[in-house]
């Protein structure tokens, strides 16, 4: 069974050879090489054991005895799920290769495990490439086309194509739910797949009833959600390529690592905004940037956000509070002092947090990168488990 990366200098198509049974397990190497030579037509089958035989075929072989694995899986299934029969097929093998627990990530560093995953992933990748093409042609492009044309007839045709495509994918998701049961809902990509059908059907009904003349807030919201989900689904398909798989994997684990930091910064930003609201800090918006917002709280929130991003805005009191304290030097001084202190504290805090955030991202990258190859194979195993 050739390793996908051997030989490294060759651009020829890699072929796999799987041998399920051996006449003599101690002579497994000779039997595997002999079958490959026989398949390629290089020598007669009975000559494969010749000690001095030279070939121009580079073969790397690995073997694993699944008999113990099958017995253990049968015992576990009987004890946990009351199954009396376990069919050890490709799906069962794919399920065995996927281990969700991060503590066992070293499992994907084993060469034989990587070969098994790669062998199945060849079939899965081909299948997903076709599914991706069907999704792009049947849903994504018609949905974008509908947003770009004015003809009611073409809009109806485009949405009809989208509906049939979504129906196909809904059936596919139902099969996955039946196979994976509650584990199906642990994957965020599955939530996108399952809910996109519901959101699109509601949007389709609304558009068809009004013949695409309605542009309500519900329509705009649903169109935005469906479009975001479409790009998210395309990101899922992009991950079948190794370069995108590693990129998205490392990005995901870095994001998971910095979520507590992001939550803390969001809470502190909200706290500064409420303090500014209590001391009646004004909105310094000479350019009219916030004129589209009616709420004072929303204007103040965006001002605090821009200030946290480094846009310096001179602190000031709100017009109503300034009118109240303009005749009181003490009151005016106290409130302005509190406003300036809050402004300085906020800018100092977020300036420091910017440096900490950069350091934390680098730290998360250094922590994830050494095991990136194993994490990538884990994601491949998940692809096999979901789609084989």
Secondary structure, 3 states (H helix, E strand, C coil): CCCCCCCCCCCCCCCCCCCCCCCCHHHHHHHHHHHHHHHHCCCCHHHCCCCCCCCCCCCCCCCCCHHHHHHHHHHHHHHHHCCCCCCCCHHHHHHHHCCCCHHHHHHHHCHHHHHHHHHHHHHHHHHHHHHHHHHHHHHHHHHHHHCCCCCHHHHHHHHHHHHHHHHHHHHHHHHHHHHHHHHHHHCHHHHHHHHHHHHHHHHHHHHHHCCCCCCCHHHHHHHHHHHHHHHHHHHHHHCCCHHHHHHHHHHHHHHHHHHHHHHHHHHHHHHHHHHHHHCCECCCCCCCCCCCCCCHHHHHHHHHHHHHCCCCCCCCECHHHHHHHCCCHHHHHHHHHHHHHHHHHHHHHHHHHHHHHHHHHHHHHHHHHCCHHHHHHHHHHHHHHHHC
